[in-house]
Amino acid sequence: MLNTFIHNYVVIRMKIGNYMVPIYRLRILLRYIVVFFKEHHDEGITRQQLAKVMNVKESSGGFIQKISDLKNYGLLEQKDDAFYLSDLAKRFANKEGDERNKAIEEAFKHVDVWKNLWEKFGYKVLIDDFSNEISLFTSIPADQIKDNEGKLLNMYVEDVSCFIPYDAIVETIRSLPRNQRYYRDSSDGERGPIEQQSIESIGYIGYPEYSDAPIQIKDAFSYKIAEQLLRAMKQKLIQNGVNFDDTSS
């Protein structure tokens, strides 16, 4: 079964059957890799130095989880009491453009559940099949996964958004209205199953640079995914020098 354990507001474990799913998102952990590489390069560092790289307390549960997640993504190695960047982490930190994206994708695929979902869906996530695919892969009944479906879906999409290109993000969002499971119920404003569906839209996503007409999205989960991907696109644009605070014409 899928277990999460909470201690002092820090999630310290998520397991689906025999498979671990990282709690901390890949985007966050990659920032630590950049700092590690810049400050220490190929050197092994102590636990205390690693905590400093992450700007966390060495005794915190979050620090322990981040170490575990970095290992799960194939980015961190430990030899005795020293921590080292893996070859994959060094490739990510030392490359640009497509080569960097390939390294991120490889780290993403180190998580077995994510790799299986990627081979099934890629970046075009179909919610109606999501839990069933996890169930088939992990041998956990789908009804035991349903309660965490939304959380797992958001985690998966957030990690995917680290390496898919702009046009794939746009294509992904355009494919989202095909998801049919959850709609807003017009009577009380709450989400309901498909038999409670209404024609009311959850929202619109506009892409003026691609189309004059905004994309109508009715599926509540899909709208959350679209918002996530838009944030990822904005972050990539900022990294490429776009200043969203500049209001000059």
Secondary structure, DSSP 4 states (H G I P E B T S, - for coil): -EEEEEETTEEEEEEETTEE--SS-HHHHHHHHHHHHHHHTT--B-HHHHHHHHTS-TT-HHHHHHHHHHHHTT-EEEETTEEEE-HHHHHHHH--HHHHHHHHHHHHHTSHHHHHHHHHHTT---HHHHHHHHHHHHT--HHHHGGGHHHHHHHHHHHHTTTS-HHHHHHHHHHGGG--S-EE-TTTS-EE-GGG--S--SEEE--TTT-SSPEEE--HHHHHHHHHHHHHHHHHHHHTT--TT----
